[in-house]
Amino acid sequence: MANVIKLKKGLTINLKGRAAQKLSAAGASKVYGLVPDAFWGMKPKVVVKEGDVVKAGDALFVNKLHPEMKFVSPVAGKVKLVERGERRKVLSVQVEAAATQEYVDFGRKQASSLNAAQVKQALLDSGLFGFIIQRPYAVVANPDDQPKAIFVSAFSDMPLAADVNYVLKGREQDFQTGVDALAKIAQVYLGVQAGSILAGTKNATVTVFEGKCPAGNVGVQINHVSPVNKGEVVWTLGAEEVAMVGRLFNTGKADFTRIIAVAGSEIKEPQYKQVLIGAPIGDIVAGNVQTDKKVRLIDGNPLTGQQTYNEGFLMAHSTEVTAIPEGDDADELFGWISPRLNEFSVSRSYFSWVMPKSKEYTLDARVKGGHRHMIFSGEYDSVFPMDIYPEQLVKAIIAGDIDRMEALGIYEVAPEDFAVAEFVDSSKVELQRIVREGLDMLRKENE
């Protein structure tokens, strides 16, 4: 029987526009783009040039720090553009898709017959190793490290997040194969919700988490199962990415097709789409976005995703594309003093707190307030279900106090772990940005 961990802290944010369990294909796009910024902590070196013909699974760029780590094309076709920005930073490598898709054959493999080195090499060759994120630092994993464990969260409770049970329904065998392969490298820990279709996964230590958002964050699960101490490394993957690993071993192909939620109050028909990583955002949401107001498109969920545009490409780790009102054209009579029932409030500033918990809200992208000094009010701690003092850690990062950052548990966290705290923060501090900067500073100091 799986261990059950009940979390008391957190916050449920029930937004309008959750994806209905209806699946459709986004359709083939003309051009796909692989974005290096999706793989944080990696320095790309482009290994193709414009006009080259590639198969799905051929390398487009590699990691300068570890050239054996490849990042491969999701489609077969011709390299159309190596897009660069300031100081020749690689923004994307774009491939014009061919009419007939050809895949690099990596060969089918029986996970049970492989050792750790062989599994790792297969992941490096196929481009799937780049999907592994390590703690500390929340960056692409170092293939030279030996992790003490591999953590997989099989659910997300972020607003408008995709339902992993729906996404992986019928793909349980690929998921099991992926776990079998990863278990050759290190002990696999799987976090699930009650009723998960993955609760019976073998070769993994399964833990059931009960509680409010962010219980589904892998960082929260690591903190409660096997915290990261200084000098230790753990690896993390998303549940669908584990299924991609299994699909590689079962078919011999690096297939980057994934099922994402297209959701939000400004989506006409919230639903699931079967897409390829790197597909244009405009093709994914074509004809499905409200046009009567200004809309913000988000690659990811509203709390942790990043603003995108029709011309952008689906990032490698994205499991949602969401659309919410921009809010810059809102005209509210009496402002915040109006006793509103349709506005979500954590502090009971509005009378919406008397409404049923099932009520859905439409939130826009406005900050609704100005930046001010941090106050030790307990706001962060009330929604932060980790054995860490979040306010003190953020202040240590701002001060650049590395010793204090280490003592307060920075090795365990990632920016996403502070997303709910950022949402409730009355001081409007950009907590995720600050944590990201702190992790990058610490990594530079230690490496």
C-alpha positions in Angstrom: 0.0 0.0 0.0 1.3 3.4 -1.0 2.3 5.9 1.7 0.0 8.8 2.1 1.2 12.3 2.9 -1.4 15.0 3.8 -0.4 18.6 3.3 -2.3 21.3 5.2 -0.8 24.4 3.5 -1.6 25.6 0.0 -4.3 27.3 -2.0 -6.8 26.1 -4.6 -7.3 28.7 -7.4 -10.3 27.6 -9.4 -10.1 29.4 -12.8 -12.7 29.4 -15.5 -11.8 27.5 -18.7 -10.5 24.1 -17.6 -10.0 21.8 -20.6 -12.8 19.4 -21.3 -11.8 15.8 -21.8 -12.0 16.1 -25.5 -9.0 15.3 -27.7 -8.2 16.6 -31.2 -5.1 16.8 -33.3 -3.7 20.3 -33.8 -2.8 19.4 -37.4 0.5 19.5 -39.2 2.4 22.8 -39.1 4.7 24.1 -41.8 7.5 25.0 -39.4 8.6 23.7 -36.0 11.0 25.5 -33.7 13.2 24.0 -30.9 13.9 26.7 -28.3 17.2 26.4 -26.3 15.7 28.5 -23.4 13.4 25.7 -22.6 16.4 23.8 -21.3 17.6 26.1 -18.5 21.3 25.9 -17.6 22.4 24.6 -21.0 24.7 26.5 -23.4 23.7 25.6 -27.0 26.1 24.9 -29.8 24.2 24.6 -33.2 25.4 21.6 -35.2 23.3 22.2 -38.3 23.1 25.1 -40.8 20.3 26.5 -42.8 19.3 24.3 -45.7 20.4 21.0 -44.1 18.0 18.1 -44.3 17.3 16.3 -41.0 15.2 13.4 -39.8 13.1 13.5 -36.7 15.7 12.6 -34.0 18.7 14.3 -35.7 20.6 16.7 -33.5 19.9 20.5 -34.0 22.2 21.7 -31.2 24.2 20.2 -28.4 25.2 21.4 -24.9 28.6 23.1 -25.0 29.2 22.0 -21.5 28.5 18.3 -22.3 28.7 17.8 -26.1 27.3 14.3 -25.8 24.0 15.8 -24.8 21.9 16.3 -28.0 18.8 18.3 -28.6 17.0 16.8 -31.6 14.5 17.8 -34.2 10.9 16.9 -33.5 10.2 16.6 -37.2 11.9 15.6 -40.5 12.5 18.3 -43.0 14.9 21.2 -43.9 16.5 23.6 -41.5 14.8 26.8 -42.4 16.3 29.3 -39.9 18.8 29.5 -37.0 17.2 32.5 -35.2 19.7 34.5 -33.1 19.2 37.5 -30.8 21.5 39.9 -29.1 25.2 38.8 -28.8 24.3 36.0 -31.2 22.2 34.2 -28.6 20.4 31.2 -30.2 16.7 31.9 -29.9 15.4 28.9 -31.9 16.3 26.4 -34.6 13.4 26.1 -37.0 12.7 23.2 -39.3 10.4 23.2 -42.3 8.5 19.9 -42.0 8.7 17.5 -44.9 5.5 15.9 -46.4 6.8 12.5 -45.4 8.2 12.0 -41.9 11.3 9.9 -41.4 12.7 9.0 -38.0 16.1 8.2 -36.8 16.0 4.5 -35.7 17.6 4.3 -32.3 16.6 0.6 -32.0 14.2 -1.1 -29.7 15.6 -1.9 -26.3 14.6 -4.1 -23.4 15.0 -2.0 -20.4 15.5 -5.0 -18.1 18.6 -6.1 -20.1 20.4 -2.7 -19.9 22.7 -1.2 -17.3 22.7 2.4 -16.1 25.3 3.5 -18.6 23.4 2.1 -21.5 20.2 3.7 -20.5 21.9 7.0 -20.0 23.6 6.8 -23.4 20.3 6.0 -25.1 18.7 9.1 -23.5 21.7 11.3 -24.6 21.6 10.0 -28.2 17.9 10.5 -28.6 17.6 14.0 -27.1 15.5 12.9 -24.1 18.2 13.4 -21.5 17.7 17.1 -21.9 14.3 16.8 -20.4 15.8 15.7 -17.1 15.9 18.5 -14.5 18.2 18.3 -11.5 18.0 19.7 -8.0 19.9 21.7 -6.9 19.7 24.7 -9.2 16.7 23.5 -11.3 18.7 23.1 -14.5 19.3 20.5 -17.1 20.9 17.5 -15.4 24.6 16.8 -15.6 25.1 13.3 -17.2 28.3 12.9 -15.2 26.4 13.0 -11.9 25.0 10.0 -10.1 21.7 11.1 -8.6 20.5 9.7 -5.3 17.0 9.4 -6.6 14.8 10.3 -9.6 11.4 12.0 -8.7 8.4 12.0 -11.0 5.1 13.9 -10.1 2.1 12.2 -11.8 -0.2 15.1 -11.2 -0.4 18.9 -11.3 -2.8 21.0 -9.3 -1.7 24.4 -10.8 -4.7 26.4 -12.2 -5.9 25.0 -15.6 -3.2 22.3 -15.5 -3.6 19.2 -17.7 -5.1 16.1 -16.1 -2.3 13.5 -16.2 -4.8 10.6 -15.8 -6.4 11.8 -19.1 -3.2 12.5 -20.9 -1.6 9.1 -20.1 -4.7 7.0 -20.4 -3.8 4.1 -22.7 -0.1 4.8 -22.4 0.5 3.1 -19.1 2.8 0.6 -20.7 5.1 3.3 -22.1 5.1 4.9 -18.7 6.0 1.6 -17.0 8.8 1.0 -19.5 10.2 4.5 -18.8 10.2 3.9 -15.1 11.9 0.5 -15.6 14.6 2.2 -17.6 15.1 5.1 -15.2 15.2 2.7 -12.2 18.5 1.3 -13.7 20.0 4.7 -12.9 18.6 5.4 -9.5 15.7 4.7 -7.2 12.5 6.2 -8.7 10.0 8.0 -6.5 6.5 8.6 -7.9 4.0 11.1 -6.5 0.4 10.5 -7.3 -3.1 11.6 -6.2 -5.7 9.2 -4.9 -7.2 7.3 -7.8 -4.3 7.8 -10.2 -4.1 5.3 -13.0 -0.3 5.2 -12.3 -0.6 4.2 -8.6 0.2 0.6 -9.4 3.5 1.4 -11.2 6.2 -1.1 -10.5 9.9 -0.5 -9.8 9.0 2.8 -8.1 8.2 4.0 -4.6 4.7 5.4 -4.9 3.5 8.1 -2.5 0.0 9.6 -2.5 -0.2 13.3 -1.8 -3.3 15.0 -0.5 -3.7 18.7 -0.3 -4.1 22.0 -2.1 -1.8 23.5 -4.8 1.2 23.2 -5.0 1.0 19.6 -3.7 1.7 18.4 -7.3 5.0 20.2 -7.5 7.8 17.8 -7.6 9.8 20.1 -5.3 7.2 19.7 -2.6 7.2 16.0 -3.0 11.0 15.8 -2.7 10.9 17.9 0.4 8.5 15.4 2.1 10.0 12.2 0.9 13.8 12.7 0.6 15.1 16.3 1.0 18.1 17.4 -0.9 21.1 18.2 1.2 24.3 20.1 0.1 26.4 17.8 -2.1 23.4 15.7 -3.1 21.7 15.6 -6.5 18.3 14.4 -7.5 16.8 14.2 -11.0 13.1 15.0 -11.9 11.0 14.4 -15.0 7.4 15.0 -15.9 5.0 12.1 -16.1 4.5 12.4 -19.8 8.2 12.7 -20.4 8.7 9.4 -18.6 6.2 7.9 -21.1 8.3 9.4 -23.9 11.3 7.6 -22.5 9.3 4.4 -22.5 8.1 5.0 -26.1 11.8 5.4 -27.1 12.7 2.0 -25.8 9.5 0.3 -27.0 9.6 1.7 -30.6 13.2 2.9 -31.2 11.9 6.3 -32.2 12.3 9.7 -30.4 8.7 10.8 -30.8 8.0 14.2 -29.2 4.2 14.1 -29.6 2.5 15.1 -26.4 -1.1 15.9 -25.3 -1.5 19.4 -23.9 -4.4 21.3 -22.4 -5.6 24.3 -24.3 -7.4 26.2 -21.6 -8.4 29.5 -20.0 -11.4 31.8 -19.9 -10.5 33.3 -23.3 -10.5 29.9 -25.1 -13.7 29.3 -26.9 -13.6 25.5 -26.5 -11.1 24.4 -23.8 -9.9 21.0 -24.7 -6.9 18.8 -25.2 -4.7 18.9 -28.3 -2.2 16.3 -29.6 0.8 18.3 -30.7 4.5 18.1 -31.4 6.9 20.0 -29.2 8.0 23.0 -31.1 4.7 23.5 -32.9 3.7 27.2 -33.5 1.4 28.6 -30.7 -0.7 30.2 -33.4 -1.5 26.8 -35.0 -2.4 25.3 -31.6 -5.0 28.0 -30.7 -6.1 28.8 -34.3 -9.7 30.0 -34.3 -10.2 29.1 -30.6 -9.3 32.4 -28.9 -11.9 35.1 -28.0 -11.5 38.2 -30.2 -13.7 40.7 -28.3 -10.9 41.7 -25.9 -7.1 41.8 -25.6 -5.9 38.4 -24.6 -2.6 37.2 -23.0 -1.4 33.8 -24.4 0.7 31.8 -21.9 3.0 28.9 -22.7 2.2 26.9 -19.6 -0.2 27.5 -16.8 -1.1 31.1 -15.5 1.2 30.9 -12.4 4.4 29.4 -13.8 4.1 29.8 -17.6 5.6 32.6 -19.7 3.9 35.0 -22.0 3.9 33.9 -25.6 2.5 34.9 -29.0 1.1 33.3 -32.1 4.6 33.4 -33.6 6.1 31.5 -30.6 6.8 27.8 -30.4 5.6 25.3 -27.8 8.4 24.9 -25.3 9.8 21.5 -24.5 8.3 21.1 -21.0 4.9 22.7 -21.6 1.8 20.7 -20.8 -0.6 23.6 -21.3 -1.3 26.6 -23.4 -3.6 29.0 -21.7 -5.3 32.3 -22.5 -6.5 34.9 -20.0 -7.6 38.5 -20.4 -4.8 41.0 -20.5 -6.8 43.4 -18.3 -5.3 46.6 -19.5 -8.6 47.7 -20.9 -10.6 46.9 -17.7 -12.9 49.7 -16.3 -14.1 48.9 -12.8 -16.5 51.2 -11.0 -15.2 52.1 -7.5 -12.1 49.9 -8.0 -11.2 47.5 -5.2 -13.7 49.0 -2.7 -16.6 47.6 -4.6 -18.1 44.5 -2.8 -17.6 42.1 -5.7 -18.7 38.5 -5.8 -16.9 37.6 -9.0 -13.4 38.5 -8.0 -11.1 36.0 -6.3 -9.5 37.1 -3.1 -7.3 35.3 -0.6 -7.6 37.9 2.1 -11.4 38.2 1.9 -11.2 41.7 0.5 -14.2 40.9 -1.6 -17.4 39.1 -0.6 -16.6 36.3 -3.0 -15.3 34.4 0.0 -18.9 33.5 0.8 -19.4 31.8 -2.6 -19.1 28.0 -3.0 -15.6 26.6 -3.4 -16.6 25.2 -6.8 -17.1 28.7 -8.2 -14.9 29.5 -11.2 -13.2 32.8 -11.6 -11.9 34.8 -14.5 -8.6 36.4 -13.6 -6.6 38.8 -15.8 -2.9 39.5 -16.1 -3.0 42.7 -14.0 -0.7 42.9 -11.0 -3.4 45.0 -9.1 -1.0 46.9 -6.9 2.4 48.4 -6.6 5.7 47.1 -5.4 6.5 47.7 -1.8 8.8 46.4 0.9 8.4 42.8 2.0 6.6 42.4 5.3 6.9 39.3 7.5 3.2 38.7 7.6 3.1 34.9 7.1 1.5 35.2 3.7 4.1 33.0 2.0 4.2 30.4 4.8 0.4 29.9 4.7 0.6 28.5 1.1 4.1 27.0 1.2 3.9 23.3 2.1 7.7 22.7 2.5 9.8 22.6 5.6 11.5 25.9 4.6 11.1 29.5 5.7 10.2 31.1 2.4 10.3 34.8 3.4 13.7 34.4 5.1 15.0 32.5 2.1 13.9 35.2 -0.4 15.5 37.9 1.7 18.7 36.0 1.9 18.7 35.7 -1.9 18.1 39.4 -2.4 21.0 40.1 0.0 23.2 37.7 -1.8 24.0 35.9 1.5 25.1 32.5 0.2 25.7 30.9 3.6 22.2 31.9 4.8 20.7 30.7 1.5 22.2 27.3 1.9 21.1 27.1 5.6 17.5 28.0 4.6 17.2 25.2 2.0 17.8 26.8 -1.4 19.2 23.5 -2.8 15.7 22.1 -2.5 13.6 24.7 -4.4 12.9 25.8 -7.9 11.1 29.0 -9.0 7.8 27.1 -9.5 7.7 26.3 -5.8 7.1 30.0 -5.1 4.4 30.5 -7.7 1.5 30.3 -5.2 3.3 32.5 -2.7 3.9 35.1 -5.5 0.2 35.0 -6.3 -0.9 35.8 -2.8 2.0 38.3 -2.1 0.5 41.7 -1.2 3.9 43.3 -1.8 3.9 42.2 -5.4 7.4 40.8 -5.3 8.5 38.8 -8.3 9.4 35.8 -6.2 10.0 33.3 -9.1 12.4 35.7 -10.8 14.3 36.3 -7.5 14.6 32.5 -6.8 15.8 31.9 -10.3 18.5 34.6 -10.0 19.5 33.1 -6.6 19.9 29.6 -8.0 21.9 30.9 -10.9 24.2 32.9 -8.6 24.7 29.9 -6.3 25.5 27.6 -9.3 28.0 30.1 -10.6 29.7 30.3 -7.2 29.9 26.5 -6.7 30.9 25.5 -10.3 
